[in-house]
Amino acid sequence: MDLTKLTQEEFDRFRTFIYAETGIRLADGKITLLSNRIRRRLRQLEIASFEEYYTLLTQKKLPRELEHFIDAVTTNETHFFRTGGHFEWFSDSFLPTIRTQAAEKKRPKSLRIWSAACSSGEELYTLAICLDEVRHQFAGWNISLIGTDISETMIAAARKGVFLNRSLDQISDERRARYFSQLPDKTGWSIRPRLINTCEFRRHNLLTSMPGERFDCIFIRNVLIYFDRESKQTAVKNLIDALAPGGALVVGPADGIYDLLGELNKKTIFLYEKPQ
């Protein structure tokens, strides 16, 4: 099978389809990257051309292939305690404030956290670790930790809870010993089952509204950088709608959405709060 590179016409068709499905707008310079990633799918499926694959994909003649396609063309790279200051705020400010409000009968003893675009789960598990370290202070609370991603492969990986060594580069030896077990071949670590059991992972597209009760805290970091202006507006509206009054939104430094958060109160460069 001799597959070279997408033609400009093929590239334009594929990136239009990717945008419609994910909100991600691929720049002109990504033609080689996209060609390489789609070529892997063609070889696995023994499909002879990019054109044939596009037709089968868009006409939904390949069962579950849309999920594999999205997995192939989206970027998934993260690690535990990425941008540590965000988690220091979560542990040192957010959690004590929530606990005090409950003690003063200003809120119920319930807490809902959403890691949006969670990739393979490192962010949500980091939040679970932060909560576990003060779990005695939240005895009797109803706590929900939810991670979502558009990639079924990433959701499956998150549920499994096994990570390469590099994902734990910023984990202290003490936390590593408490919350992880090293794999027999020493290529990675598995997170403790009791922590896995505190987290729920599900597939979700940020361009659609999030069902269910609203959240007290939402992390959305380093993913909207791949969205164009229109998609960012849609995603941000859905995030704000999912945020409870008084809830906190934690954003990444490169996401470029600061001017879309006008209805929230800016607390810091990364932290926004929804009015009560």
C-alpha positions as CSV (number, residue, x, y, z in Angstrom):
1,M,0.0,0.0,0.0
2,D,1.6,3.2,-1.2
3,L,0.2,6.2,0.7
4,T,1.9,9.5,0.5
5,K,0.4,12.7,1.7
6,L,-3.1,14.2,1.6
7,T,-3.8,16.5,-1.3
8,Q,-4.8,20.0,-0.3
9,E,-8.4,19.1,-1.3
10,E,-8.4,16.0,0.8
11,F,-6.9,17.9,3.7
12,D,-9.5,20.6,3.5
13,R,-12.3,17.9,3.5
14,F,-10.9,16.1,6.5
15,R,-10.2,19.3,8.6
16,T,-13.8,20.5,7.9
17,F,-15.1,17.2,9.2
18,I,-12.8,17.3,12.2
19,Y,-14.0,20.8,13.0
20,A,-17.7,19.8,12.7
21,E,-17.1,16.8,15.1
22,T,-14.7,18.3,17.6
23,G,-14.5,22.1,17.3
24,I,-10.8,21.8,16.6
25,R,-9.5,23.9,13.7
26,L,-6.4,22.5,12.0
27,A,-4.0,25.1,10.6
28,D,-2.7,24.9,7.0
29,G,0.7,23.7,8.3
30,K,-0.8,20.5,9.8
31,I,-1.2,18.6,6.5
32,T,1.8,16.3,7.1
33,L,0.8,15.6,10.7
34,L,-2.8,14.8,9.7
35,S,-1.6,12.6,6.8
36,N,0.6,10.6,9.1
37,R,-2.1,10.0,11.6
38,I,-4.8,9.1,9.1
39,R,-2.3,6.8,7.3
40,R,-2.1,4.6,10.4
41,R,-5.8,4.1,10.3
42,L,-5.8,3.2,6.6
43,R,-3.1,0.6,7.2
44,Q,-4.9,-0.9,10.2
45,L,-8.1,-1.1,8.2
46,E,-6.4,-2.1,4.9
47,I,-8.1,0.8,3.0
48,A,-6.4,1.8,-0.2
49,S,-6.8,5.5,-0.3
50,F,-7.5,8.6,1.8
51,E,-10.5,9.3,-0.4
52,E,-12.1,5.9,0.3
53,Y,-11.5,6.2,4.0
54,Y,-13.1,9.7,4.0
55,T,-16.2,8.3,2.2
56,L,-16.6,5.3,4.5
57,L,-16.0,7.5,7.6
58,T,-18.4,10.3,6.8
59,Q,-21.1,7.9,5.6
60,K,-20.7,5.9,8.9
61,K,-20.0,2.7,7.1
62,L,-17.1,1.8,9.5
63,P,-18.6,0.8,12.9
64,R,-17.0,2.8,15.8
65,E,-14.4,4.2,13.4
66,L,-15.3,7.8,14.3
67,E,-14.1,7.2,17.8
68,H,-10.8,5.8,16.5
69,F,-10.4,8.7,14.1
70,I,-10.9,11.3,16.8
71,D,-8.4,9.5,19.0
72,A,-5.9,9.5,16.1
73,V,-6.1,13.2,15.3
74,T,-6.4,14.8,18.8
75,T,-3.5,15.5,21.1
76,N,-3.4,13.9,24.5
77,E,-0.4,14.8,26.7
78,T,-0.6,15.5,30.4
79,H,0.9,14.6,33.8
80,F,0.1,14.7,37.5
81,F,0.2,18.1,39.3
82,R,0.7,19.9,36.0
83,T,0.9,23.6,36.8
84,G,1.2,23.0,40.5
85,G,-0.1,26.4,41.6
86,H,-3.6,25.4,40.5
87,F,-3.6,22.5,42.9
88,E,-2.1,24.5,45.7
89,W,-5.1,26.8,45.3
90,F,-7.5,23.9,45.3
91,S,-6.0,22.4,48.5
92,D,-5.2,25.6,50.4
93,S,-8.0,27.9,49.5
94,F,-10.9,26.2,47.7
95,L,-11.4,23.2,49.9
96,P,-11.1,25.1,53.2
97,T,-13.6,27.7,51.9
98,I,-16.1,25.0,50.9
99,R,-15.8,23.3,54.3
100,T,-16.3,26.6,56.2
101,Q,-19.4,27.4,54.1
102,A,-20.9,24.0,55.0
103,A,-20.0,24.5,58.7
104,E,-21.9,27.8,58.6
105,K,-24.9,26.1,56.9
106,K,-24.4,28.2,53.8
107,R,-24.2,25.2,51.6
108,P,-24.9,21.4,51.8
109,K,-22.1,18.9,52.5
110,S,-21.8,18.0,48.8
111,L,-19.0,18.8,46.3
112,R,-19.0,18.3,42.5
113,I,-15.7,18.6,40.6
114,W,-15.4,18.3,36.8
115,S,-12.1,17.8,34.9
116,A,-13.2,18.8,31.4
117,A,-11.1,17.3,28.5
118,C,-9.4,15.1,31.1
119,S,-7.3,13.1,28.6
120,S,-6.0,9.9,30.4
121,G,-7.1,11.1,33.8
122,E,-4.0,12.6,35.5
123,E,-5.7,15.9,36.3
124,L,-8.8,14.3,38.0
125,Y,-6.6,11.8,39.9
126,T,-4.5,14.7,41.1
127,L,-7.6,16.4,42.4
128,A,-8.6,13.1,44.0
129,I,-5.2,12.9,45.8
130,C,-5.7,16.5,47.1
131,L,-9.1,15.5,48.5
132,D,-7.8,12.3,49.9
133,E,-5.2,14.1,51.9
134,V,-7.9,15.9,53.8
135,R,-10.5,13.2,53.6
136,H,-11.1,13.2,57.4
137,Q,-12.3,16.8,57.0
138,F,-14.9,15.8,54.5
139,A,-16.3,12.7,56.3
140,G,-20.0,12.2,55.5
141,W,-19.8,14.5,52.4
142,N,-21.4,13.5,49.1
143,I,-18.4,14.1,46.7
144,S,-18.5,13.5,42.9
145,L,-15.3,13.6,40.8
146,I,-16.0,13.5,37.1
147,G,-13.6,13.5,34.2
148,T,-14.7,13.8,30.6
149,D,-13.0,13.6,27.2
150,I,-14.0,13.3,23.6
151,S,-11.7,10.3,23.1
152,E,-13.0,6.9,24.1
153,T,-9.4,5.6,24.2
154,M,-8.4,8.2,26.7
155,I,-11.5,7.5,28.8
156,A,-10.6,3.8,28.8
157,A,-7.0,4.6,29.8
158,A,-8.2,6.9,32.6
159,R,-10.5,4.1,34.0
160,K,-7.6,1.7,34.0
161,G,-5.3,4.1,36.0
162,V,-1.9,3.0,34.7
163,F,0.6,5.6,33.8
164,L,4.1,5.9,32.3
165,N,7.0,7.0,34.5
166,R,7.1,10.5,33.0
167,S,3.5,11.2,34.1
168,L,4.7,11.0,37.7
169,D,7.7,13.3,37.3
170,Q,6.1,15.9,39.6
171,I,4.8,13.4,42.2
172,S,6.7,13.4,45.5
173,D,8.2,10.1,46.8
174,E,5.7,10.3,49.7
175,R,2.7,10.6,47.4
176,R,4.1,8.0,45.0
177,A,4.4,5.5,47.9
178,R,0.9,6.3,49.2
179,Y,-1.1,6.4,46.0
180,F,0.7,4.3,43.4
181,S,2.1,0.8,42.9
182,Q,5.0,0.3,40.5
183,L,4.5,-2.0,37.6
184,P,6.6,-5.3,37.7
185,D,8.6,-4.2,34.6
186,K,9.1,-0.7,36.1
187,T,7.9,1.1,33.0
188,G,5.1,2.8,34.9
189,W,2.8,3.0,37.9
190,S,-0.8,2.0,38.6
191,I,-2.9,4.2,40.9
192,R,-4.4,2.6,44.0
193,P,-7.9,1.1,43.4
194,R,-9.5,3.1,46.2
195,L,-8.6,6.3,44.3
196,I,-9.9,4.9,41.0
197,N,-13.2,4.1,42.8
198,T,-13.6,7.8,43.7
199,C,-13.5,9.0,40.1
200,E,-16.0,8.6,37.3
201,F,-14.9,9.0,33.6
202,R,-17.3,9.4,30.7
203,R,-17.2,10.6,27.1
204,H,-18.3,14.2,26.4
205,N,-17.9,16.7,23.6
206,L,-17.3,20.3,24.9
207,L,-19.4,21.6,22.1
208,T,-22.5,20.1,23.7
209,S,-24.0,20.9,27.1
210,M,-23.0,18.8,30.1
211,P,-26.0,17.0,31.6
212,G,-26.6,16.6,35.3
213,E,-26.2,18.8,38.3
214,R,-24.0,21.8,38.2
215,F,-20.4,21.8,39.5
216,D,-18.7,23.6,42.3
217,C,-15.4,23.6,40.5
218,I,-14.4,23.0,36.8
219,F,-10.9,22.5,35.5
220,I,-10.5,23.3,31.8
221,R,-6.8,23.6,30.9
222,N,-4.7,23.6,27.8
223,V,-7.3,22.3,25.4
224,L,-9.3,25.2,24.1
225,I,-6.1,26.5,22.5
226,Y,-6.9,24.1,19.6
227,F,-10.4,25.6,19.1
228,D,-11.2,28.5,16.8
229,R,-13.1,31.5,18.1
230,E,-16.6,30.2,17.4
231,S,-15.9,26.8,19.0
232,K,-14.4,28.5,22.1
233,Q,-17.5,30.6,22.5
234,T,-19.7,27.5,22.4
235,A,-17.5,25.5,24.8
236,V,-17.2,28.4,27.2
237,K,-20.9,28.9,27.3
238,N,-21.4,25.2,28.1
239,L,-18.8,25.4,30.8
240,I,-20.4,28.4,32.5
241,D,-23.8,26.9,32.2
242,A,-22.5,23.8,34.0
243,L,-21.0,25.9,36.8
244,A,-23.0,26.3,40.0
245,P,-23.5,29.9,41.4
246,G,-20.4,30.7,43.4
247,G,-18.5,27.9,41.5
248,A,-14.9,28.2,40.4
249,L,-13.5,27.8,36.9
250,V,-9.8,27.0,36.5
251,V,-8.4,27.8,33.1
252,G,-5.1,27.1,31.3
253,P,-2.6,29.9,30.6
254,A,-2.7,29.3,26.8
255,D,-6.4,28.7,26.2
256,G,-7.1,32.2,25.0
257,I,-10.6,32.5,26.5
258,Y,-10.1,35.4,29.0
259,D,-12.2,37.8,27.0
260,L,-15.0,35.2,26.8
261,L,-15.4,35.0,30.6
262,G,-17.0,38.4,31.2
263,E,-20.0,37.1,33.2
264,L,-17.6,35.6,35.7
265,N,-15.6,37.4,38.4
266,K,-11.9,37.2,37.7
267,K,-9.9,36.2,40.9
268,T,-6.5,35.5,39.4
269,I,-4.9,34.9,36.0
270,F,-6.2,31.3,36.1
271,L,-9.3,31.5,38.4
272,Y,-12.8,32.8,37.7
273,E,-15.9,32.6,39.9
274,K,-19.5,32.6,38.9
275,P,-21.6,35.2,40.8
276,Q,-24.0,33.9,43.4
